[in-house]
Amino acid sequence: MKRTEQLEKTRAAILRTATRLFLQKGFAQTSTRDIAKEIGITQPALYHHFSDKEVLFLSVMTDFSGKVRTDINKVLRKHKLSPEEQLFEIVKVLKKHHPISIYDQYNQAMQLLSKSAQRKFNMIFVMDYLIPIGEYFKQPAVNLRADLLPKEAAELFLASLTPVFGTYQVIGGQAITNDQRTKLIIDCIVNGLKRTPKEEII
């Protein structure tokens, strides 16, 4: 194998392994040593491709988050779905890509990144998460409250989704499926915890 081909293969392996570890463990709990060890290379070999952990993290998130945005936009193009069905499909996209809470990962990384990296990561988060989900809340059928901007609604919604990703809160009991639990959590986030008029006991 030519050296250029080997370098390309190693770079691809680094990105693939780093993506999995960053998503599973978060920025703080993933080291370049962990990534290099899993691939079977040395840290200096990894640094030949990415000068430091921040550069690698931003490379991973730029590519990965672009795929998330693409999948959310596909859901937004499904005009036959009701607003509730669309929102459920968006959450399914997020769960498919993220094994742990998106907002927890975002906040953890923002506390540890340099100022320059923070700006870049925040731009990725806004472009690939807040803006596409904000497009959902712009739809007239969603009937977003007047004192919230769509982007603000998207941020609040993402921040409220932590129970969807966790297994420590057995919301809804043991008798319902994961999809039913997810729909219950989404309904509580969007519509609140009070009974609807139809559910009021007479």
Backbone hydrogen bonds, N-H to C=O, Kabsch-Sander energy under -0.5 kcal/mol:
donor,donor_aa,acceptor,acceptor_aa,energy
6,Q,2,K,-2.3
7,L,3,R,-2.6
8,E,4,T,-2.1
9,K,5,E,-2.3
10,T,6,Q,-2.5
11,R,7,L,-2.6
12,A,8,E,-2.3
13,A,9,K,-2.0
14,I,10,T,-2.4
15,L,11,R,-2.4
16,R,12,A,-2.5
17,T,13,A,-2.6
18,A,14,I,-3.0
19,T,15,L,-2.2
20,R,16,R,-1.7
21,L,17,T,-2.4
22,F,18,A,-2.9
23,L,19,T,-2.0
24,Q,20,R,-2.1
25,K,21,L,-2.9
26,G,21,L,-0.6
26,G,22,F,-1.7
29,Q,25,K,-0.5
30,T,27,F,-0.9
31,S,29,Q,-0.5
35,I,31,S,-1.9
36,A,32,T,-2.7
37,K,33,R,-2.5
38,E,34,D,-2.2
39,I,35,I,-1.6
40,G,36,A,-2.1
41,I,36,A,-2.5
46,L,42,T,-1.8
47,Y,43,Q,-2.7
48,H,44,P,-0.9
49,H,45,A,-0.6
49,H,46,L,-1.4
50,F,46,L,-2.2
56,L,52,D,-1.9
57,F,53,K,-2.9
58,L,54,E,-2.7
59,S,55,V,-2.0
60,V,56,L,-2.6
61,M,57,F,-2.8
62,T,58,L,-2.2
63,D,59,S,-1.7
64,F,60,V,-2.9
65,S,61,M,-2.4
66,G,62,T,-1.1
67,K,63,D,-1.1
67,K,64,F,-0.6
68,V,64,F,-1.6
69,R,65,S,-2.6
70,T,66,G,-2.0
71,D,67,K,-2.0
72,I,68,V,-2.4
73,N,69,R,-2.6
74,K,70,T,-1.6
75,V,71,D,-1.6
76,L,72,I,-2.1
77,R,73,N,-1.1
78,K,75,V,-1.9
79,H,77,R,-1.7
81,L,78,K,-1.5
86,Q,82,S,-2.7
87,L,83,P,-2.3
88,F,84,E,-2.0
89,E,85,E,-2.2
90,I,86,Q,-2.2
91,V,87,L,-2.2
92,K,88,F,-2.1
93,V,89,E,-1.8
94,L,90,I,-2.0
95,K,91,V,-2.7
96,K,92,K,-2.1
97,H,93,V,-1.7
98,H,94,L,-2.5
105,Q,101,S,-2.0
106,Y,102,I,-2.6
107,N,103,Y,-2.6
108,Q,104,D,-2.4
109,A,105,Q,-2.3
110,M,106,Y,-2.4
111,Q,107,N,-1.4
112,L,108,Q,-0.8
112,L,109,A,-0.9
113,L,109,A,-2.3
118,Q,114,S,-2.9
119,R,115,K,-2.0
120,K,116,S,-1.8
121,F,117,A,-2.9
122,N,118,Q,-2.8
123,M,119,R,-1.8
124,I,120,K,-1.9
125,F,121,F,-2.5
126,V,122,N,-2.6
127,M,123,M,-2.7
128,D,124,I,-2.7
129,Y,125,F,-1.6
130,L,125,F,-1.9
131,I,126,V,-2.9
133,I,129,Y,-2.2
134,G,130,L,-2.3
135,E,131,I,-1.7
136,Y,132,P,-1.0
137,F,133,I,-1.5
138,K,134,G,-1.1
139,Q,135,E,-0.6
139,Q,136,Y,-1.3
142,V,139,Q,-1.7
143,N,139,Q,-0.8
143,N,140,P,-0.8
148,L,145,R,-1.5
153,A,149,L,-2.5
154,A,150,P,-2.3
155,E,151,K,-2.1
156,L,152,E,-2.6
157,F,153,A,-2.5
158,L,154,A,-2.5
159,A,155,E,-2.3
160,S,156,L,-1.3
161,L,157,F,-0.5
161,L,158,L,-1.0
164,V,161,L,-2.0
165,F,161,L,-0.8
165,F,162,T,-1.2
166,G,162,T,-1.3
170,V,168,Y,-0.7
171,I,169,Q,-2.1
173,G,170,V,-1.3
181,R,177,T,-2.4
182,T,178,N,-2.6
183,K,179,D,-2.5
184,L,180,Q,-2.2
185,I,181,R,-2.5
186,I,182,T,-2.6
187,D,183,K,-2.4
188,C,184,L,-2.2
189,I,185,I,-2.4
190,V,186,I,-2.8
191,N,187,D,-3.0
192,G,188,C,-1.4
199,E,196,T,-1.4
200,E,196,T,-0.7
200,E,197,P,-0.8
